[in-house]
Amino acid sequence: MLKNQLKRLFCLGTAVCALTFGSQAAFASDGWGDTREQAIYLGLGASYSDTIQDYNDVDWYYHQNNSGSQKSAAVILQSPPNENYNLLVIQRDAQGYEYTTDLASSGNGGQEWMIFGINPGTKVWFKVYGNTTSDNDRYSNYKIELREH
C-alpha cells in the first residue's frame, strides 16, 4: 500500500514539474530582452527568431565591437508574412556619442536591413517592434540576423 502511494506521489510530482516548466517555455519571449538594459547579445553571423507577443512587447538585441579593428556589418529584419515590424538601430561609440537610425517600414512580411561600420569600442542596439498596435502575433516568428559584411 505504501509503495503504491509513493508511486502516485512521484507521478503527481513529475506532472506538476512538467506543467510548471512547460508553461513557462510557452511565454519565454515575453519578459526576454524587453528593455535596452536586458538586450540579448547578437554576434556577427548569428540570428534569432522570436515573436512580438502583444502591442506592448519589444525585443532588444546588442552587439559590441571589442576586437580593436573596425568591422562592417549588415543587420536584417524579416517580418512575419502578416505583420509589419520595425527596426531601430542605436550606435554608441567609444566616446559615448549615440547615433539612431529608425529604418523605414517595409510592410507586411517585409525585410528591413542596414549596412554599417562598427568602430572599436562601439556598442550597437537593435530594437524590434510592431509598426502599429495591431502588428503583433505570438505565433508568427520574425527573424533578425547580423552578418559580417
C-alpha positions as CSV (number, residue, x, y, z in Angstrom):
1,M,0.0,0.0,0.0
2,L,2.8,2.4,0.9
3,K,4.6,1.5,-2.3
4,N,1.5,2.5,-4.4
5,Q,1.1,5.8,-2.5
6,L,4.8,6.6,-3.2
7,K,4.3,5.8,-6.9
8,R,1.3,8.1,-7.1
9,L,3.1,10.9,-5.2
10,F,6.1,10.5,-7.6
11,C,3.8,10.7,-10.7
12,L,2.0,13.7,-9.3
13,G,5.3,15.5,-8.6
14,T,6.5,14.7,-12.1
15,A,3.3,16.0,-13.7
16,V,3.5,19.3,-11.6
17,C,7.1,19.8,-12.7
18,A,6.3,19.2,-16.3
19,L,3.4,21.6,-16.3
20,T,5.3,24.3,-14.4
21,F,8.3,24.3,-16.7
22,G,6.3,23.6,-19.9
23,S,4.0,26.6,-19.3
24,Q,7.0,29.0,-18.7
25,A,8.5,27.9,-22.0
26,A,5.4,28.9,-24.0
27,F,5.8,32.5,-22.9
28,A,9.6,32.7,-22.9
29,S,9.8,35.7,-25.3
30,D,7.6,37.9,-23.1
31,G,10.0,39.3,-20.5
32,W,13.0,38.4,-22.6
33,G,15.1,41.3,-24.0
34,D,12.3,43.7,-23.3
35,T,14.5,46.7,-22.4
36,R,17.7,48.1,-23.7
37,E,19.4,47.1,-20.4
38,Q,18.2,43.5,-20.9
39,A,19.2,43.3,-24.5
40,I,20.3,39.8,-25.9
41,Y,23.8,39.5,-27.4
42,L,23.7,39.2,-31.2
43,G,27.1,38.1,-32.5
44,L,28.3,38.6,-36.1
45,G,26.9,35.6,-38.1
46,A,24.2,35.0,-35.6
47,S,20.4,35.2,-35.9
48,Y,17.4,34.9,-33.7
49,S,13.7,34.0,-34.4
50,D,11.2,35.2,-32.0
51,T,7.7,36.7,-31.7
52,I,6.2,40.0,-30.7
53,Q,3.7,38.8,-28.1
54,D,1.4,41.9,-27.9
55,Y,1.3,45.6,-28.7
56,N,3.5,46.4,-25.6
57,D,6.2,43.8,-26.5
58,V,9.5,44.9,-28.0
59,D,12.7,42.9,-28.3
60,W,16.2,44.3,-27.9
61,Y,19.5,42.9,-29.1
62,Y,23.0,44.2,-29.0
63,H,26.5,43.8,-30.4
64,Q,29.8,45.3,-29.2
65,N,33.0,45.5,-31.2
66,N,35.8,44.7,-28.7
67,S,38.1,43.5,-31.5
68,G,40.3,46.6,-31.8
69,S,39.6,46.9,-35.5
70,Q,36.7,48.3,-37.5
71,K,34.0,45.8,-38.6
72,S,31.4,46.1,-41.3
73,A,28.1,44.5,-40.7
74,A,24.6,44.1,-42.1
75,V,21.6,43.8,-39.9
76,I,18.5,42.2,-41.5
77,L,15.0,42.0,-40.0
78,Q,12.4,39.7,-41.7
79,S,8.8,40.4,-40.5
80,P,6.3,37.5,-40.5
81,P,4.0,37.3,-43.5
82,N,1.1,39.1,-41.9
83,E,2.9,41.5,-39.7
84,N,4.9,44.8,-40.2
85,Y,7.7,45.1,-37.7
86,N,10.2,48.0,-37.4
87,L,13.9,48.0,-36.6
88,L,15.6,50.8,-34.6
89,V,19.4,50.8,-34.6
90,I,21.3,52.8,-31.9
91,Q,25.1,53.1,-32.1
92,R,27.1,54.3,-29.1
93,D,30.8,55.0,-29.9
94,A,33.7,54.7,-27.6
95,Q,33.4,58.4,-26.6
96,G,29.7,57.9,-25.6
97,Y,28.0,59.6,-28.5
98,E,24.8,57.9,-29.8
99,Y,23.5,57.8,-33.3
100,T,20.0,56.5,-34.0
101,T,18.5,55.1,-37.3
102,D,14.9,54.1,-37.5
103,L,14.5,52.0,-40.6
104,A,11.6,52.7,-42.9
105,S,8.6,50.4,-42.7
106,S,8.6,47.8,-45.4
107,G,5.1,46.4,-45.0
108,N,3.7,43.1,-44.0
109,G,6.2,40.3,-44.4
110,G,8.8,42.9,-45.5
111,Q,12.5,42.9,-44.9
112,E,14.4,45.9,-43.4
113,W,18.2,46.0,-43.5
114,M,21.1,48.3,-43.0
115,I,24.8,48.1,-43.7
116,F,27.1,50.0,-41.3
117,G,30.5,50.2,-39.8
118,I,31.3,49.3,-36.2
119,N,34.3,51.1,-34.9
120,P,36.4,49.6,-32.0
121,G,34.6,50.1,-28.7
122,T,31.2,50.8,-30.3
123,K,28.1,49.1,-29.0
124,V,25.1,48.8,-31.2
125,W,21.5,48.0,-30.1
126,F,18.7,46.7,-32.3
127,K,15.1,47.2,-31.2
128,V,12.4,45.1,-32.9
129,Y,8.8,46.4,-32.5
130,G,5.4,46.4,-34.2
131,N,4.7,49.2,-36.7
132,T,1.2,49.7,-35.2
133,T,-0.5,48.4,-32.1
134,S,-2.1,45.6,-34.2
135,D,1.3,44.4,-35.5
136,N,2.0,41.6,-33.2
137,D,1.4,37.8,-33.3
138,R,2.5,35.4,-30.6
139,Y,2.5,32.5,-33.2
140,S,4.5,34.1,-36.1
141,N,8.2,34.5,-35.8
142,Y,10.3,37.3,-37.1
143,K,14.0,36.8,-37.8
144,I,16.8,39.2,-37.0
145,E,20.3,38.5,-38.4
146,L,23.7,40.2,-38.0
147,R,26.1,39.4,-40.8
148,E,29.7,40.5,-41.3
149,H,29.8,42.5,-44.5
